[in-house]
Amino acid sequence: MTPRCYDCVLIGGGPAGAAAAIALRWAGAKVLVVEESQFDTARRGEMLPPSVMSLIERLGAAEDFAAGQHWPVWGVVSEWGPEGASVRDFITSPYGSGWHLDRVSFDRMLARVAARWGSEVQLGVPMEKIRRDGREWVLQSGSTLARTPFVVDASGRRGWLLRRMGVRARNEGNLIGLAATWPDATADHWTRIRAVEGGWWYTAMLPGGQRLAAFFTDVGGCNLQGAGWSDVWRSMAHSCPVAAPQEMAPRIAAAHTMWREQVEGEAWMAIGDAALARDPLSASGIRWALESGLRVPEVLLHGESAKYGAWVESERREHLDLRRNYYALACSA
Ligand SMILES: Cc1cc2nc3c(=O)[nH]c(=O)nc-3n(C[C@H](O)[C@H](O)[C@H](O)COP(=O)(O)OP(=O)(O)OC[C@H]3O[C@@H](n4cnc5c(N)ncnc54)[C@H](O)[C@@H]3O)c2cc1C
């Protein structure tokens, strides 16, 4: 097999990988994106606050986004802390509303835009092997052999490359989310969050008449007494901000805040969740994925890796401060 040569190989074609591919193509780089899924299985239905639209515009994807079936969200109703219920109405935003994503079509759309700008995007192929050969990397995905001087880990929380390189992950807390969806014909355009004993709730409508509700709890501090996740759901369902069915088999997702001790090095960098996975309470993971992806050309083409590392560190500190303040507020209620 003769290797094909690229200026950069991106491992993972989620929001971070796709944003990086688009930005690199604008800078004239030859790019390969390797994505193990076909974006054909259900993904989370994240909320995008209105400000993320400025990034989608920067990526040249506003029209493609507008053609999607995302559900408009008018703001956030929160019952959090001693002040009781409050409303953050997005009406004051220049972008009008936020969105509850059809995440499968969102990821597909970004990958399509990346391909339109000239990136080679492989779907349904996991990155399998990587090795150093002199000053280059040699990577294997399916039947493709690639050579490149620079690799980007955009593989999400998994941190495929970082793990192989032995870069350690650090956690704050042990948050997990128990999520379930059910049909709901209500035209509810609000995201609702509520702090309760032992955790907090998030609920919103998804495109296609489904309601998503997720109960987040820190399993480090939770005594499950042998209860299964369905039992936890059943015992908490009454505290959801909307009437939630009690008999559900929730999906479990790791939702702890996680970061890596190193996010850049000679000939590599990590972006998106691979570098810093944020608390879902902040609803800022996708913004972060797109922003960090847009910074890849600075590092690859202008050698600004130390500047990137410092930026990730300041984002991490700011996020942790904000997170601690929010949870302290919930506890003081
Ligand atoms: C419960 C929960 C709720 C959340 N809610 C919100 C929200 O409301 N708003 C918000 O903005 N954010 C939210 N987030 C965060 C958001 O989901 C992530 O921050 C975002 O998806 C990160 O994008 P990414 O591209 O870095 O990683 P991912 O979206 O995880 O993409 C990584 C990609 O890499 C691929 N991949 C992995 N390994 C390989 C491999 N070896 N080879 C090839 N491909 C590979 C995967 O298939 C995947 O497509 C939430 C997170 C959780 C856990």
The ligand as a Gaussian input file, in Angstrom:
#p B3LYP/6-31G(d) Opt

LIG

0 1
 C      -25.005000      14.617000      28.311000
 C      -24.362000      15.738000      27.530000
 C      -25.109000      16.842000      27.156000
 C      -24.513000      17.878000      26.427000
 N      -25.252000      18.991000      26.086000
 C      -24.684000      19.995000      25.387000
 C      -25.450000      21.146000      25.006000
 O      -26.637000      21.284000      25.313000
 N      -24.822000      22.111000      24.260000
 C      -23.501000      22.013000      23.875000
 O      -22.982000      22.912000      23.180000
 N      -22.769000      20.930000      24.226000
 C      -23.318000      19.924000      24.961000
 N      -22.581000      18.826000      25.283000
 C      -21.177000      18.746000      24.825000
 C      -21.049000      18.368000      23.332000
 O      -21.792000      17.189000      23.074000
 C      -19.574000      18.128000      23.003000
 O      -18.790000      19.144000      23.606000
 C      -19.289000      18.127000      21.499000
 O      -19.959000      17.071000      20.861000
 C      -17.777000      17.995000      21.271000
 O      -17.483000      17.927000      19.906000
 P      -16.143000      17.181000      19.430000
 O      -16.105000      17.315000      17.946000
 O      -14.996000      17.647000      20.223000
 O      -16.366000      15.658000      19.861000
 P      -17.491000      14.610000      19.381000
 O      -18.753000      15.281000      19.060000
 O      -17.477000      13.548000      20.420000
 O      -16.886000      14.041000      18.027000
 C      -15.779000      13.168000      18.016000
 C      -15.867000      12.308000      16.764000
 O      -14.706000      11.472000      16.691000
 C      -15.079000      10.193000      16.199000
 N      -14.034000       9.243000      16.592000
 C      -13.702000       8.847000      17.849000
 N      -12.682000       7.972000      17.791000
 C      -12.357000       7.812000      16.476000
 C      -11.386000       7.037000      15.769000
 N      -10.512000       6.215000      16.387000
 N      -11.351000       7.128000      14.417000
 C      -12.200000       7.933000      13.761000
 N      -13.155000       8.675000      14.367000
 C      -13.219000       8.631000      15.719000
 C      -16.451000       9.945000      16.822000
 O      -17.206000       9.025000      16.078000
 C      -17.071000      11.358000      16.808000
 O      -17.862000      11.601000      15.661000
 C      -23.141000      17.790000      26.046000
 C      -22.397000      16.684000      26.432000
 C      -22.988000      15.668000      27.178000
 C      -22.135000      14.486000      27.607000

